[in-house]
C-alpha cells in the first residue's frame, strides 16, 4: 500500500503541474519529478562542461602537447568502457535516483580533490590521469541510470520531448559552462583552481535537487538474477534486434570519429587562431549555441515522421560542417561554422537516442543505455589517436578527414539499410506507466 501511495502521488502532482500551460516545446517540464530532475541536471552538466575545458587546458599547459590532451581523455574513457555494462545492470536493479545521488557525491569529491591539488601546485600530468580514471569509473555507473530514469518520470507521449529537453539542457550548459570556465581560467588570481572548486559546489546543488524526487519502487518489484546473468541477458536482447544493433552502430561511429573535435578545441584555439582561453571558451560556446537551438527545434517538432531519414540527413550535415570548420580561415568564420556543427550533431544524437529508447523494452533500458553510452566513452578514447594525428598532420587537416569519414559512414548505412530509412517511432516499446507519468 505504501508503494502505491508513493507511485500515485507524483502522478497527481504532474497533473496539477499541467496548469502551468507550458508551450509544446517544454511539454515534459509540466511533470514535477522530471522538472526537478531537469533543473538539477543543469547544475551537474555545467560542472561537467567546465571540467572538460579545465582538464584539457590544464593537460596542455602541463606538457605543451596535444597528445596529453588526448591521454587524459583516454584515462577518463577507459574505465567507462570497462564498467559501463555493469553500470547498466546496476541501474536496472536498484533505485536510479539513489544511484545518482551516490555517483554525483563521489564526482563532487573528486572535483574538490583536483582543486586542492592544483591550488597547492602539486598537480602533475600523472595525477591528472589518475583522477581521470577515478572520475570515469564513477561516470560509468552514473550515465546509464541518468538516461534510464527519464522513462520512469514521463509517459509514452512525452518521452521524445523529455529526451530532446535533456539534450537541450545539456547543450545549454555547453553554452554557459565553457564560457564561464574560459573566463575564470583567464583570471590568473583564480584560474583552473576556481573552476574545480566551483565544480564541487555545483554537484552539491544537483544532489539537493535529486533528493526531492521520491523513489519509484520499480527496482523492488523487478525480479533479480545474478549480475552476470542479467548482463548476458541484456546482450542477448540487443543481439536479437537487428534494428537496435543498427541504431547503436550509428550512435557509435559518428560520435567517436566526429565528436573528438571538442577535446581538440584547446589545441585549435592556441595553434590555429592564437586566441588563448577566451577563444577556447567562445568556440565551445558557439558549438553549444548551435546544439541548444537544434535541441529546442527537435523538442518542438517531436511529432515528425521518418525520424531515421532525418537522422541520416543530420549525420551527413555534421560531417560536412566539420569539413567547413577545418577549412575556416579565421576565428569569426570558425565560430559561425561551429553553430552548424553543434546544431547538426545534437540533432543527430537526439534522434538516435530517441530511436534507441523507443525501440527498447522498459526492463532492459538500463542495460541498453549502458551499451549506448559506451559511444560517449569511446569519444574521449578516440581523442588520443586524433591528438596524435593533430601533432603530425595539423589540427585543420584532421578536422577535414574526420568530417569526410562521418559523412561517408552515415550515408553508407542509409544506402545499405532501406528499412532503417523508412523507420518511424510512435512510442516506447514495452513496459507499463511508472510513477510520475501522466497521459497527454
Order of alpha helices (4+ residues) and beta strands (2+ residues): alpha-alpha-alpha-alpha-alpha-alpha-alpha-alpha-alpha-alpha-alpha-alpha-alpha-alpha-alpha-alpha
